[in-house]
């Protein structure tokens, strides 16, 4: 049950007749930051007072006089300039907790109006191994899918695979020119990844050679302009602030030009300083065009390239599926870009016929009134673009699923693309569908730059999962060695615990961030036994569950006693009440996630709950309590805490362990 919703419904009635729309003000009902001010605080009297030209305390008093509270809340208090402090009656709070404890859904109600939501996430290019960046889209999307579905929505999880396009042109070129047949027979996907990287490096090499001269000229020009400005500053009578501002602008311009030269020069040196790479690069000046030709042949149905593509795709998909299995991620729909290929031509022709798309420098684009740059949907050479495929995908999803919303869990760098895509969607009849870009930031290394290997490559997700499990295993094994002989884990238990703890640490560390923020990757922080980490949460769950094992408590019988009315929960200690109050906030936390698609609202709630339980456990003995009634009440609170943490972690895509 959501107590804030109860408050909002009742305050909505109290605000009737006040002369304003109450809806925006109801969002100002919050849990209190300090328990001494009650459980909840309504902060809308201040903005209402300003709008109505009245004293906020006068407005608060008027609202409170019309507020129906007696059956559920204690008498409201007006504090400070007009804060309305509210406290749930303790017996009502106990009744809520008892109902949650006897409910398999822990009191979480389904939404009154379920929506059909298509959730687009993960979406890797299958021609390359998944890397660290994929964990963000995959796990944010997976958690949102689980949470939105649990709340009662009809969710379609859709993995829009990159199984088409230039990356396959790279692989085809590499396959025909650089293939190590023995390596391919032993580990085909690893060899394909090597071929892609090699071909990409040689394409970048020749591209860099073509750019270096112009970039060096730009750098020299920028350096000269900077030097001239420095000379003028010595003798000029101009405003010193204006000169300083100009010099700062030129310094930044020079720095960017220098960085561009260094980047391109690095690509050239990497090849020319390696005899092996230099030999492979020799005579391949047209490699960029050749790769595009391989891609074009695939797209136009060339029999040889289609056969090679059909040979490669199952191998790539099998490797990707291994990662998903380890992460416990599944999809309702898995369609690659190739699925939409035959739809692109007719879609473009329809947009041209309807006057939506028109020529621009030989290409075709969709123009928008408030944007200078159109969204290109066909190149001058006839090739289609990602935008074309995304529009065709929208049409397909519209016709197949009839969605109320389509969410794209994609990194922030694609923001402009989605702005244009959502604007273009209006031209294909999707004005009434919520289209949202659930964007996220970057995983960084200790240097504050995107997390890379020492060689500069993206960190592979497989190696990351392996490392997480290995580190977790070392911790589990060390702890296991200190256990009494009869309580030690078997090797199988240690491996399974390490798997859940290690992978859970990675997933939770990602989901606990504000999704739009960058964060620094750290195994040590992820696997810490304290702080807002999965390891701490899994330990909290295991610690609660251990009470029932130690006390030989039949938890099913315990719940049944409260379900059939044999026992009634009472909250006598402040720590019991504080824990109970946190437990009834579970639905509110899930609804907060669903409002703005932010899983960190759930991780923050679970962390608060674990801390409240820790305080409760220190203050309130459970098994050692002699009073049977108090003991049962506290056991029920323990049980509901464990179930809430377990369900919360499951909705995040994280498994629990019974012992740690």
C-alpha positions in Angstrom: 0.0 0.0 0.0 1.2 3.5 -0.8 0.6 5.8 2.2 1.5 8.9 0.1 -1.3 8.0 -2.3 -3.7 7.8 0.7 -2.5 11.3 1.8 -2.8 12.7 -1.8 -6.3 11.4 -2.2 -7.4 12.9 1.1 -5.6 16.2 0.6 -7.1 16.4 -2.9 -10.6 16.5 -1.2 -9.4 19.1 1.3 -8.0 21.3 -1.5 -11.3 21.4 -3.4 -12.8 24.8 -3.6 -9.5 26.6 -3.0 -9.4 28.0 -6.5 -6.4 26.1 -8.0 -5.6 22.8 -9.6 -4.5 20.7 -6.6 -2.5 18.1 -8.7 0.9 19.9 -8.8 0.7 20.6 -5.1 0.0 17.0 -4.1 3.5 16.2 -5.4 4.9 18.1 -2.4 3.9 15.4 0.0 7.1 13.7 1.2 8.3 11.3 3.9 9.8 13.4 6.7 13.6 13.7 6.8 13.5 13.6 10.6 11.2 11.3 12.6 10.7 14.0 15.2 8.6 15.9 12.6 6.4 12.8 12.0 6.2 10.3 9.2 5.2 12.6 6.3 5.2 16.3 5.6 3.0 18.2 3.2 4.8 21.3 2.0 2.3 22.9 -0.3 1.0 25.7 2.0 3.9 28.0 1.2 3.5 28.1 -2.6 -0.3 28.1 -2.2 -0.1 31.0 0.2 2.0 33.0 -2.3 -0.4 32.2 -5.1 -3.5 33.1 -3.1 -2.0 36.1 -1.3 -2.5 34.6 2.1 -0.3 33.6 5.0 1.0 30.0 4.5 0.1 29.1 8.1 -3.4 30.4 7.5 -3.7 28.3 4.3 -2.3 25.2 6.2 -4.8 25.7 9.0 -7.7 25.9 6.5 -6.6 22.8 4.7 -6.1 20.8 7.9 -9.6 21.8 9.0 -11.0 20.0 5.9 -8.5 17.0 6.0 -10.0 13.6 6.9 -7.4 12.0 9.2 -9.0 10.6 12.3 -9.3 6.9 11.1 -5.6 6.6 10.0 -3.5 9.6 11.1 -2.9 11.4 14.3 -3.9 15.0 14.4 -1.8 17.0 11.9 0.7 19.6 13.3 1.5 22.9 11.6 5.1 23.8 12.0 7.3 26.7 10.9 6.0 28.8 8.1 3.3 26.3 7.2 4.7 22.7 7.0 2.0 20.2 7.7 3.5 17.3 9.7 1.6 13.9 9.7 2.0 10.7 11.6 0.3 7.4 10.9 -1.4 5.9 13.9 0.8 3.2 15.3 -2.0 0.6 15.3 -2.8 1.4 11.7 0.8 1.1 10.8 0.9 -2.3 12.5 -2.2 -3.4 10.6 -0.6 -2.4 7.3 2.6 -4.4 8.0 0.6 -7.4 9.1 -1.4 -7.4 5.9 1.8 -7.0 3.8 3.4 -9.9 5.7 0.4 -12.2 4.9 0.4 -11.2 1.2 2.5 -12.9 -1.4 2.9 -9.6 -3.2 3.9 -7.9 0.1 1.1 -5.5 -0.1 2.1 -4.1 -3.5 -1.0 -3.2 -5.5 -1.1 -3.5 -9.3 -1.6 -0.2 -11.2 -5.2 0.7 -11.8 -4.6 1.3 -15.5 -2.0 -1.1 -16.9 -0.1 0.1 -19.9 1.4 -1.9 -22.7 5.1 -0.9 -22.7 7.7 -1.9 -25.3 11.1 -1.8 -23.6 14.1 -1.6 -26.0 17.4 -2.4 -24.2 20.8 -4.0 -24.5 20.8 -4.0 -28.3 24.5 -5.0 -28.9 26.2 -5.3 -32.2 26.5 -9.0 -32.3 29.6 -9.0 -34.6 31.6 -7.8 -31.5 31.8 -9.2 -28.0 29.7 -7.4 -25.4 31.8 -4.8 -23.4 31.5 -3.0 -20.1 29.2 -0.3 -21.7 26.6 -3.0 -22.4 26.0 -3.7 -18.7 24.3 -0.3 -18.3 21.7 -0.7 -21.0 21.2 -4.4 -20.3 20.7 -4.2 -16.5 18.8 -0.9 -16.4 16.4 -2.3 -19.0 16.1 -5.6 -17.3 15.3 -4.1 -13.9 12.7 -1.7 -15.5 11.1 -4.7 -17.3 10.8 -6.6 -14.0 9.5 -3.7 -12.0 7.0 -2.4 -14.5 5.7 -5.9 -15.1 5.4 -6.5 -11.3 3.4 -3.4 -11.0 0.9 -4.9 -13.4 1.9 -3.4 -16.8 2.0 -5.5 -20.0 5.7 -5.3 -20.8 7.3 -6.4 -24.1 11.1 -6.6 -23.6 12.7 -6.2 -27.1 16.4 -6.7 -27.9 17.0 -4.8 -31.1 20.2 -6.5 -32.3 22.8 -4.9 -34.5 23.1 -7.8 -36.9 23.5 -5.8 -40.1 25.6 -2.9 -41.4 29.2 -1.9 -41.7 30.5 -4.1 -38.8 29.7 -7.1 -41.0 31.5 -5.4 -43.9 34.5 -5.2 -41.7 34.3 -8.9 -40.7 33.7 -10.1 -44.3 36.8 -8.1 -45.5 38.8 -9.5 -42.6 37.5 -13.1 -43.2 38.6 -13.0 -46.8 42.0 -11.4 -46.2 43.3 -12.1 -42.7 41.5 -15.3 -41.5 43.4 -17.7 -39.2 41.5 -20.9 -40.1 42.8 -22.8 -37.1 41.8 -20.1 -34.6 38.4 -19.9 -36.3 37.8 -23.6 -35.9 38.7 -23.5 -32.2 37.0 -20.2 -31.1 35.1 -18.7 -34.0 33.7 -15.7 -32.2 37.1 -14.7 -30.8 38.6 -14.9 -34.3 35.7 -12.9 -35.8 36.3 -10.2 -33.1 40.0 -10.1 -34.0 39.2 -9.8 -37.7 36.8 -6.9 -36.9 39.4 -5.1 -34.7 42.2 -5.6 -37.3 40.1 -4.4 -40.2 38.8 -1.4 -38.2 42.4 -0.5 -37.3 43.5 -0.6 -40.9 40.5 1.4 -42.1 41.2 4.0 -39.3 44.9 4.0 -40.4 44.2 5.1 -44.0 41.5 7.5 -42.8 44.0 9.1 -40.5 46.6 9.3 -43.2 44.1 11.2 -45.3 43.3 13.6 -42.5 46.7 14.2 -40.9 47.9 16.9 -43.2 44.8 19.1 -42.9 44.7 18.6 -39.1 48.4 19.6 -38.7 47.7 22.7 -40.8 44.8 23.5 -38.5 46.9 23.1 -35.4 49.7 25.3 -36.9 47.1 28.0 -37.7 45.6 27.7 -34.2 49.1 28.0 -32.6 49.9 31.0 -34.7 46.6 32.7 -33.8 47.4 32.0 -30.1 50.9 33.4 -30.4 49.6 36.5 -32.2 47.1 37.1 -29.5 49.8 36.8 -26.9 51.9 39.5 -28.7 48.9 41.8 -29.0 48.3 41.5 -25.3 51.7 43.0 -24.6 51.1 46.2 -26.5 47.4 46.5 -27.2 45.3 49.2 -25.6 42.2 47.0 -25.9 40.1 46.0 -22.8 42.3 43.5 -20.9 39.2 41.4 -20.1 38.3 41.1 -23.7 41.9 40.2 -24.6 42.0 37.6 -21.9 38.7 36.1 -23.0 40.0 35.9 -26.6 43.2 34.2 -25.5 41.3 31.7 -23.5 39.1 30.9 -26.5 42.2 30.5 -28.7 43.9 28.3 -26.1 40.9 25.9 -26.0 40.9 25.9 -29.8 44.6 25.0 -29.9 44.1 22.3 -27.3 41.3 20.7 -29.3 43.4 20.9 -32.5 46.4 19.4 -30.8 44.3 16.5 -29.4 42.9 15.8 -32.8 46.4 15.6 -34.3 47.6 13.4 -31.5 44.7 11.1 -31.9 45.1 10.7 -35.6 48.9 10.5 -35.3 48.5 7.7 -32.7 46.4 5.7 -35.2 49.1 6.1 -37.8 52.0 5.3 -35.5 50.3 2.2 -34.1 50.4 0.6 -37.6 53.7 2.0 -38.9 55.6 1.1 -35.7 54.5 -2.5 -36.0 56.2 -4.5 -38.8 53.3 -7.0 -38.9 50.6 -4.4 -39.1 52.6 -2.3 -41.6 52.9 -5.4 -43.8 49.2 -6.1 -43.6 48.4 -2.4 -44.4 50.6 -2.2 -47.4 48.7 -1.8 -50.7 45.3 -1.5 -49.0 44.6 2.2 -49.7 41.1 1.4 -50.7 40.2 -0.7 -47.7 37.5 1.8 -46.5 35.7 1.6 -49.8 36.2 -2.2 -50.0 34.5 -2.6 -46.6 31.6 -0.5 -47.7 31.3 -2.6 -50.9 31.2 -5.8 -48.8 28.4 -4.2 -46.7 26.5 -3.1 -49.8 26.7 -6.6 -51.3 25.2 -8.0 -48.1 22.4 -5.5 -48.2 21.6 -6.2 -51.8 21.4 -9.9 -51.5 24.8 -11.1 -52.8 24.6 -14.9 -52.4 28.2 -15.3 -51.1 27.9 -12.6 -48.5 24.5 -13.7 -47.4 25.8 -17.2 -47.0 28.7 -16.0 -44.9 26.4 -13.8 -42.8 24.1 -16.8 -42.2 27.1 -18.8 -41.1 28.4 -16.1 -38.7 25.2 -14.9 -37.1 24.3 -18.1 -35.1 27.9 -18.2 -33.7 27.6 -14.5 -32.5 24.1 -15.0 -31.0 25.2 -18.1 -29.1 28.1 -16.1 -27.5 25.8 -13.2 -26.6 23.3 -15.6 -25.1 26.0 -17.0 -22.8 26.4 -13.5 -21.3 22.6 -13.1 -20.9 22.3 -16.4 -19.2 25.0 -15.4 -16.6 23.1 -12.2 -16.0 19.7 -13.9 -15.8 18.4 -11.7 -18.6 15.7 -12.7 -21.1 13.7 -11.0 -23.8 10.2 -11.4 -25.1 11.3 -10.3 -28.6 14.8 -10.5 -30.2 14.8 -9.1 -33.7 17.9 -7.7 -35.5 18.1 -4.8 -37.9 18.2 -7.4 -40.7 14.5 -8.2 -39.9 13.5 -4.7 -41.0 15.6 -4.5 -44.2 12.8 -5.3 -46.6 10.6 -2.6 -45.0 13.0 0.3 -45.5 12.5 1.0 -49.3 8.6 1.0 -49.1 8.8 3.2 -45.9 11.1 5.8 -47.6 8.9 5.9 -50.7 5.8 6.4 -48.6 7.5 9.3 -46.7 8.5 10.9 -50.0 5.0 10.4 -51.5 3.4 12.1 -48.4 5.8 15.0 -48.6 7.4 14.1 -45.3 10.8 13.5 -46.8 12.6 15.5 -49.4 15.9 15.8 -51.2 18.9 17.4 -49.5 22.2 17.5 -51.3 21.4 14.3 -53.1 20.2 12.4 -50.0 16.7 12.2 -48.5 15.8 13.7 -45.2 12.9 14.6 -42.9 12.9 18.3 -42.0 11.6 19.7 -38.7 10.4 23.3 -38.2 12.7 24.0 -35.2 15.9 22.3 -36.4 18.4 23.3 -39.1 19.7 19.7 -39.6 17.3 17.1 -41.1 17.1 13.5 -40.1 18.6 11.6 -43.0 16.8 8.4 -44.0 18.6 7.6 -47.3 22.1 8.5 -48.5 22.8 9.8 -51.9 24.1 6.4 -52.9 20.8 4.8 -52.0 22.0 3.3 -48.7 19.6 3.5 -45.7 20.6 4.6 -42.2 20.0 3.7 -38.6 17.2 6.3 -38.5 15.4 4.5 -41.4 15.6 1.2 -39.5 14.4 2.9 -36.3 11.4 4.4 -38.1 10.5 1.0 -39.6 10.9 -0.6 -36.2 8.5 2.0 -34.7 5.9 1.2 -37.4 6.3 -2.6 -36.8 5.9 -2.1 -33.0 2.9 0.1 -33.5 1.1 -2.4 -35.7 2.1 -5.5 -33.7 1.9 -4.4 -30.1 -0.3 -1.3 -30.1 1.8 0.1 -27.3 1.0 2.9 -24.9 4.7 3.6 -24.5 8.0 2.7 -26.1 11.2 3.2 -23.9 14.7 3.1 -25.3 17.4 2.4 -22.8 20.4 3.9 -24.8 23.4 6.0 -23.7 23.2 9.8 -23.6 25.3 10.2 -26.8 22.2 9.2 -28.9 20.1 12.0 -27.4 19.9 14.0 -30.6 19.0 11.0 -32.7 16.1 10.2 -30.4 14.9 13.8 -30.4 14.6 13.6 -34.2 13.2 10.1 -34.2 10.4 11.0 -31.7 9.6 14.0 -33.8 9.5 12.0 -37.0 7.3 9.4 -35.3 4.4 11.9 -35.4 4.4 11.5 -39.2 3.6 7.8 -38.9 0.7 8.1 -36.5 2.3 7.8 -33.1 1.2 11.1 -31.5 -0.5 9.3 -28.6 2.3 6.9 -27.7 4.8 7.9 -25.0 8.3 7.7 -26.5 11.1 8.1 -24.0 14.8 8.0 -24.2 16.0 6.4 -20.9 19.5 7.7 -21.2 22.5 6.8 -19.1 26.1 8.0 -18.5 29.4 6.3 -19.0 31.4 3.8 -16.9 34.7 5.4 -16.1 38.2 4.2 -15.1 40.3 5.7 -12.2 41.6 8.3 -14.7 38.1 9.7 -15.2 38.0 8.5 -18.8 35.8 5.7 -20.3 36.8 2.4 -18.7 39.3 0.7 -21.1 41.9 -2.1 -21.0 45.6 -1.1 -20.9 45.8 -1.5 -24.7 42.9 1.0 -25.1 40.2 -1.5 -26.0 36.8 -1.6 -24.4 36.7 -4.0 -21.4 34.9 -7.2 -22.4 31.9 -8.0 -20.3 32.8 -11.7 -20.2 36.2 -10.9 -18.6 34.5 -8.5 -16.2 32.0 -11.1 -15.0 34.9 -13.6 -14.7 36.9 -11.2 -12.6 33.9 -10.3 -10.4 33.2 -14.0 -9.7 36.9 -14.7 -9.0 37.2 -11.9 -6.6 34.0 -12.9 -4.8 35.2 -16.5 -4.6 38.4 -15.3 -2.9 36.4 -13.5 -0.2 34.0 -16.4 0.2 36.8 -19.0 0.5 38.6 -16.8 3.1 35.5 -16.5 5.2 34.7 -20.1 4.8 38.1 -21.2 6.2 37.3 -19.3 9.4 34.0 -21.2 9.9 33.7 -24.0 12.4 34.2 -27.4 10.7 30.6 -28.4 10.6 29.3 -25.1 9.1 31.6 -24.8 6.1 30.4 -24.5 2.6 31.1 -27.2 0.1 33.1 -26.3 -3.0 29.9 -26.2 -5.0 28.2 -23.8 -2.5 31.2 -21.5 -2.6 31.2 -21.3 -6.4 27.5 -20.6 -6.5 27.7 -18.0 -3.7 30.6 -16.4 -5.5 28.7 -16.3 -8.7 25.7 -14.6 -7.1 27.8 -12.2 -5.0 30.2 -11.2 -7.8 27.6 -10.7 -10.6 25.2 -9.1 -8.1 27.9 -6.6 -7.1 28.4 -5.5 -10.7 24.7 -5.1 -11.4 23.9 -3.3 -8.1 26.8 -0.9 -8.5 25.4 0.1 -11.9 21.8 0.4 -10.8 22.5 2.3 -7.6 23.8 5.2 -9.7 21.6 8.0 -11.0 21.4 6.5 -14.5 22.3 9.8 -16.2 25.5 10.2 -14.2 28.9 8.7 -15.1 30.5 6.6 -12.4 34.0 5.2 -11.7 34.3 1.5 -11.8 35.8 -0.1 -8.7 35.7 -3.8 -7.8 36.8 -3.0 -4.2 33.8 -0.7 -3.6 31.4 -3.1 -5.4 32.3 -6.0 -3.2 32.4 -4.1 0.1 30.4 -5.5 3.0 29.2 -2.1 4.0 27.7 0.9 2.3 25.2 0.8 -0.5 26.4 -2.4 -2.3 24.8 -5.6 -3.3 27.2 -7.5 -1.0 25.8 -5.6 2.0 22.2 -6.2 0.8 22.8 -9.9 0.3 24.5 -10.1 3.7 21.5 -8.3 5.3 19.1 -10.8 3.6 21.2 -13.8 4.7 21.5 -12.4 8.3 17.8 -12.1 8.6 17.1 -15.5 7.2 19.6 -17.1 9.6 17.4 -16.1 12.6 14.8 -18.6 11.4 17.4 -21.3 11.0 19.0 -20.7 14.4 15.6 -20.6 16.1 14.1 -23.5 14.1 11.2 -21.3 13.3 8.5 -22.5 11.0 8.0 -19.3 9.1 4.9 -20.5 7.1 3.2 -21.3 10.4 4.2 -17.9 11.8 2.6 -16.1 8.8 -0.5 -18.3 9.1 -1.1 -17.2 12.7 -1.2 -13.6 11.7 -3.2 -14.3 8.5 -6.0 -16.2 10.4 -6.1 -13.7 13.3 -4.6 -16.0 15.9 -2.1 -13.2 16.5 -2.2 -9.5 16.0 0.9 -7.4 15.3 1.7 -4.7 17.8 4.6 -2.2 17.6 5.9 -1.3 21.1 9.4 -0.2 20.6 10.4 2.9 18.5 12.9 0.7 16.5 10.0 -1.7 15.7 7.9 1.2 14.5 10.8 2.7 12.5 11.3 -0.6 10.7 7.6 -1.0 10.1 7.4 2.4 8.6 10.2 1.6 6.2 8.5 -1.6 5.2 5.3 0.0 4.1 7.3 2.4 1.8 8.1 -0.5 -0.6 5.3 0.2 -3.1 6.1 3.9 -3.0 9.7 3.1 -3.9 8.6 0.9 -6.9 6.2 3.6 -8.1 9.0 6.2 -7.9 11.1 4.0 -10.2 8.2 3.7 -12.7 7.6 7.5 -12.8 11.0 8.4 -14.3 12.5 5.0 -15.0 15.2 5.2 -12.4 16.2 2.0 -10.6 18.3 3.8 -8.1 15.2 4.8 -6.2 14.7 1.1 -5.4 18.4 0.6 -4.4 18.2 3.6 -2.1 15.1 2.3 -0.5 16.6 -1.2 0.1 19.7 0.4 1.6 17.5 2.5 4.0 15.5 -0.6 4.9 18.7 -2.6 5.7 19.9 0.2 7.9 16.6 0.4 9.7 16.7 -3.3 10.2 20.3 -3.1 11.6 19.1 -0.5 14.2 16.1 -2.7 15.0 18.3 -5.8 15.5 20.7 -4.0 17.8 18.0 -2.6 20.0 15.3 -5.4 19.9 16.4 -9.0 20.8 14.4 -11.5 18.7 15.1 -15.1 19.7 16.3 -14.2 23.2 13.1 -12.4 24.0 11.2 -14.3 26.7 7.8 -12.8 25.9 6.3 -15.1 23.3 4.1 -12.4 21.8 6.9 -9.9 21.4 9.1 -12.6 19.9 6.5 -13.5 17.3 5.9 -9.9 16.4 9.6 -9.3 15.9 10.0 -12.5 13.9 7.2 -11.3 11.6 9.1 -8.0 11.1 12.2 -10.0 10.3 10.4 -12.2 7.9 8.9 -9.3 6.0 12.2 -7.5 5.9 13.9 -10.5 4.4 11.1 -11.0 1.8 11.2 -7.3 0.9 14.9 -7.3 0.4 14.8 -10.5 -1.5 11.9 -9.3 -3.8 13.6 -5.9 -4.2 16.9 -7.5 -5.3 15.0 -9.9 -7.6 13.3 -7.0 -9.3 16.7 -5.5 -9.9 17.9 -8.7 -11.4 20.1 -9.8 -8.5 19.9 -13.2 -6.7 20.2 -13.6 -3.0 22.1 -16.2 -0.9 20.8 -18.0 2.2 24.3 -18.0 3.8 27.3 -15.8 3.4 
